Amino acid sequence: MPPALLQLEGVSKHFTLHHQGDTELAVLDGVDLQVFPGECVVLDGPSGMGKSTLLKLAYGNYRASAGHVRVCPPAGGPIDLTQAAPRAVAALRRETIGYVSQFLRVIPRVPALDVVAQALWAPGDDAQAGAHADASQAAAREEAGAWLARLRIPPELWALPPATFSGGEQQRVNIARSLIRPRPLLLLDEPTASLDAANTQTVVALIREAVARGAGVLGVFHDPAVSAAVATRRVNVASFKRAA
């Protein structure tokens, strides 16, 4: 069996509520979880169980209160997000981890086409001129257009900033931006929550294609039909809650 792309070992996450007398809120405790290449692990459990928190721990948005969160990049040994420097986390996000959050957050006034294409630009392409940078950007924009078309974003919207789009259109831009670069590990937080049936099926197909090429996927899905369509393994997050 190949090594795990993601390994959580003894991971706990507690929040301190400073406006409520420094009350400690235990969200997750003792999480042991691995994600391997070529599988889609679906996180099950009611709302409020910590599913999105677990994804944020795996992406490095939250730092674990205890335990280890290790990500294995394409080259080199595992990197522990609980100890990694910001530069190392940024490199993992560019090359190894794709993350579809519940909301699209981008720089204002950047056209949708460039929001997606920037995921493919070589480092420094957005800050330098020259034939190489221009060619790199042109190729990236061409591929970004193909992704936007597949996700049914009309071409007349590509030059507009996504802030002007509907919620479903914004989420499709979010999906394209996060999946256009074939990263080994994908974290998906309810990617189809605001999508219609046709675009939901497109996203299901994209997830299956990623798994088929060997990516490891860890996801939360509000729609049981989508969850059933993509899951190769399921984990109940309620098992990671502290006993009362």
PALOPA-530636 format. One record per residue (C-alpha): residue in one letter; x, y, z. Coordinates in nm, 4 decimals, padded with zeros to 6 digits. Example, Ala and Ser with C-alpha at 12.3 -4.5 7.8 and 13.67 -1.06 7.14 Angstrom:
r/east/north/up
A/01.2300/-00.4500/00.7800
S/01.3670/-00.1060/00.7140
This chain:
r/east/north/up
M/00.0000/00.0000/00.0000
P/00.1365/00.3494/-00.0843
P/00.2035/00.5889/00.2038
A/-00.0836/00.8022/00.3308
L/-00.1216/01.1442/00.1719
L/-00.2753/01.2712/00.4944
Q/-00.2343/01.1346/00.8450
L/-00.3973/01.2723/01.1579
E/-00.2655/01.1124/01.4738
G/-00.4152/01.1846/01.8160
V/-00.5448/01.5191/01.6929
S/-00.7601/01.7378/01.9169
K/-00.8992/02.0846/01.8596
H/-01.0317/02.3035/02.1397
F/-01.1445/02.6650/02.1180
T/-01.1294/02.9140/02.4039
L/-01.4378/03.1383/02.4228
H/-01.2827/03.4584/02.5545
H/-01.6156/03.6427/02.5720
Q/-01.7665/03.3666/02.7824
G/-01.5275/03.3526/03.0733
D/-01.2554/03.1694/02.8765
T/-01.4778/02.8633/02.8541
E/-01.3086/02.5823/02.6630
L/-01.5047/02.4249/02.3781
A/-01.3801/02.0810/02.2785
V/-01.4665/02.0222/01.9122
L/-01.2538/01.7184/01.8275
D/-01.0533/01.4788/02.0432
G/-00.8252/01.1897/01.9587
V/-00.8676/01.1963/01.5811
D/-00.6805/00.9131/01.4090
L/-00.7404/00.9239/01.0352
Q/-00.5523/00.8462/00.7160
V/-00.6290/00.9281/00.3533
F/-00.4553/00.7229/00.0850
P/-00.4115/00.7785/-00.2896
G/-00.7111/00.6700/-00.4951
E/-00.9786/00.6933/-00.2260
C/-01.2535/00.9344/-00.1296
V/-01.3105/00.9439/00.2459
V/-01.6452/01.1000/00.3366
L/-01.6910/01.2550/00.6800
D/-02.0333/01.1710/00.8217
G/-02.2185/01.3080/01.1220
P/-02.4736/01.5737/01.2163
S/-02.4063/01.9437/01.1801
G/-02.1820/02.0786/01.4547
M/-01.9744/01.7628/01.4944
G/-01.6543/01.9263/01.3666
K/-01.6404/01.8067/01.0055
S/-01.5413/02.1446/00.8622
T/-01.3007/02.1963/01.1527
L/-01.1285/01.8700/01.0631
L/-01.0831/01.9877/00.7031
K/-00.9398/02.3197/00.8227
L/-00.6927/02.1320/01.0410
A/-00.5855/01.9300/00.7367
Y/-00.5384/02.2508/00.5352
G/-00.3529/02.4343/00.8094
N/-00.6178/02.7033/00.8645
Y/-00.6473/02.5803/01.2231
R/-00.3581/02.4550/01.4319
A/-00.4291/02.1404/01.6309
S/-00.4473/02.1721/02.0090
A/-00.2769/01.8323/02.0364
G/-00.1510/01.5580/01.8078
H/00.0013/01.5634/01.4603
V/-00.1338/01.6491/01.1138
R/00.1060/01.5161/00.8510
V/00.0805/01.5795/00.4765
C/00.3010/01.3931/00.2313
P/00.4060/01.6082/-00.0695
P/00.4994/01.4529/-00.4071
A/00.8696/01.4840/-00.3226
G/01.0235/01.4532/00.0203
G/00.8971/01.3205/00.3492
P/00.5807/01.4092/00.5418
I/00.5371/01.7623/00.6743
D/00.3670/01.8129/01.0105
L/00.1290/02.1081/00.9856
T/00.1346/02.1471/01.3632
Q/00.5008/02.2516/01.3405
A/00.5484/02.3728/00.9827
A/00.6611/02.7260/00.9015
P/00.4205/02.9467/00.7007
R/00.6392/02.9175/00.3889
A/00.6188/02.5358/00.4033
V/00.2398/02.5487/00.4453
A/00.2106/02.7821/00.1454
A/00.4180/02.5421/-00.0667
L/00.1963/02.2493/00.0339
R/-00.1126/02.4437/-00.0649
R/00.0305/02.5252/-00.4041
E/00.1595/02.1807/-00.4985
T/-00.0085/01.9208/-00.2777
I/-00.3404/02.0277/-00.1216
G/-00.6478/02.1486/-00.3069
Y/-00.9232/02.2905/-00.0853
V/-01.2796/02.3761/-00.1851
S/-01.4239/02.5842/00.0961
Q/-01.7910/02.6691/00.1428
F/-01.7356/03.0257/00.0231
L/-01.5264/03.1867/-00.2510
R/-01.2736/03.4361/-00.1168
V/-01.0716/03.6194/-00.3802
I/-00.9056/03.9546/-00.4422
P/-01.1737/04.2055/-00.5525
R/-01.1947/04.3094/-00.9187
V/-00.9911/04.0142/-01.0494
P/-01.1754/03.8572/-01.3479
A/-01.3158/03.5080/-01.2964
L/-01.0913/03.3714/-01.5725
D/-00.7802/03.4901/-01.3899
V/-00.9080/03.3695/-01.0518
V/-00.9036/03.0181/-01.1970
A/-00.5942/03.0578/-01.4162
Q/-00.3726/03.1854/-01.1348
A/-00.3680/02.8364/-00.9847
L/-00.1617/02.7288/-01.2886
W/00.0732/03.0248/-01.3204
A/00.4359/02.9579/-01.2466
P/00.5670/03.1332/-00.9346
G/00.6297/03.4972/-01.0182
D/00.4299/03.4989/-01.3443
D/00.1851/03.7491/-01.1975
A/00.4676/03.9851/-01.1037
Q/00.6976/03.9747/-01.4054
A/00.6765/04.0458/-01.7756
G/00.8394/03.8760/-02.0698
A/00.7633/03.6150/-02.3321
H/00.7843/03.3185/-02.0942
A/00.5472/03.4708/-01.8397
D/00.3064/03.5844/-02.1109
A/00.2976/03.2368/-02.2670
S/00.2457/03.0749/-01.9288
Q/-00.0452/03.3046/-01.8497
A/-00.2032/03.2556/-02.1921
A/-00.1923/02.8759/-02.1595
A/-00.3327/02.8959/-01.8080
R/-00.6188/03.1199/-01.9219
E/-00.7007/02.8806/-02.2044
E/-00.7275/02.5881/-01.9633
A/-00.9207/02.7997/-01.7130
G/-01.1720/02.8790/-01.9863
A/-01.2216/02.5077/-02.0509
W/-01.2916/02.4488/-01.6798
L/-01.5353/02.7388/-01.6573
A/-01.7143/02.6123/-01.9673
R/-01.7412/02.2617/-01.8234
L/-01.8928/02.4094/-01.5077
R/-02.1380/02.6109/-01.7198
I/-02.0086/02.9603/-01.6482
P/-02.1060/03.1610/-01.9614
P/-01.8098/03.3149/-02.1489
E/-01.9592/03.6627/-02.1146
L/-01.8974/03.6363/-01.7380
W/-01.5329/03.5332/-01.7565
A/-01.4017/03.8911/-01.7653
L/-01.6126/03.9948/-01.4634
P/-01.5124/03.9622/-01.0955
P/-01.6912/03.6712/-00.9222
A/-01.8282/03.9056/-00.6532
T/-02.0941/04.0017/-00.9089
F/-02.2018/03.6374/-00.9586
S/-02.4788/03.4357/-00.7968
G/-02.3888/03.2034/-00.5091
G/-02.3963/02.8971/-00.7329
E/-02.1781/03.0645/-00.9959
Q/-01.9279/03.1716/-00.7321
Q/-01.9054/02.8169/-00.6016
R/-01.8397/02.6828/-00.9510
V/-01.5531/02.9303/-00.9889
N/-01.4313/02.8140/-00.6481
I/-01.4381/02.4505/-00.7630
A/-01.2584/02.5275/-01.0893
R/-00.9884/02.7257/-00.9096
S/-00.9302/02.4497/-00.6559
L/-00.9351/02.1496/-00.8911
I/-00.7723/02.2825/-01.2095
R/-00.4267/02.2036/-01.0722
P/-00.4055/01.8221/-01.0246
R/-00.2927/01.8139/-00.6637
P/-00.2491/01.4805/-00.4826
L/-00.4769/01.5667/-00.1878
L/-00.8224/01.7295/-00.2159
L/-01.0245/01.8666/00.0760
L/-01.3883/01.9338/-00.0127
D/-01.6237/02.1188/00.2223
E/-01.9782/02.0789/00.0844
P/-01.8739/02.1639/-00.2730
T/-02.2206/02.1032/-00.4223
A/-02.4327/02.2752/-00.1548
S/-02.5406/02.5640/-00.3805
L/-02.5400/02.3838/-00.7158
D/-02.8212/02.2676/-00.9418
A/-02.8588/01.9058/-01.0482
A/-02.6594/01.9324/-01.3708
N/-02.3605/02.1039/-01.2104
T/-02.3767/01.8674/-00.9141
Q/-02.3326/01.5755/-01.1516
T/-02.0395/01.7534/-01.3154
V/-01.8694/01.7907/-00.9775
V/-01.9362/01.4244/-00.8979
A/-01.7629/01.3373/-01.2262
L/-01.4674/01.5640/-01.1410
I/-01.4250/01.3977/-00.8024
R/-01.4356/01.0515/-00.9570
E/-01.1781/01.1570/-01.2163
A/-00.9475/01.2851/-00.9425
V/-00.9763/00.9591/-00.7491
A/-00.9154/00.7586/-01.0684
R/-00.5875/00.9452/-01.1333
G/-00.4729/00.8608/-00.7795
A/-00.5694/01.1648/-00.5734
G/-00.6815/01.1206/-00.2154
V/-01.0043/01.3030/-00.1294
L/-01.1419/01.3964/00.2118
G/-01.4852/01.5505/00.1913
V/-01.8039/01.6701/00.3568
F/-02.1237/01.6518/00.1510
H/-02.4684/01.7790/00.2482
D/-02.6406/01.5698/-00.0195
P/-02.6637/01.1973/00.0670
A/-02.6858/01.1082/-00.3026
V/-02.3591/01.2892/-00.3778
S/-02.1950/01.1322/-00.0751
A/-02.3013/00.7856/-00.1868
A/-02.1835/00.8520/-00.5425
V/-01.8263/00.9449/-00.4490
A/-01.7453/00.7687/-00.1200
T/-01.5025/00.4789/-00.1128
R/-01.4883/00.4945/00.2672
R/-01.6874/00.6737/00.5383
V/-01.5847/00.8052/00.8796
N/-01.8315/00.9167/01.1483
V/-01.6901/01.2317/01.3066
A/-01.9082/01.1768/01.6150
S/-01.6534/00.9118/01.7193
F/-01.4013/01.1940/01.7654
K/-01.6075/01.3835/02.0222
R/-01.5061/01.4008/02.3873
A/-01.7184/01.1809/02.6127
A/-01.9466/01.3812/02.8429
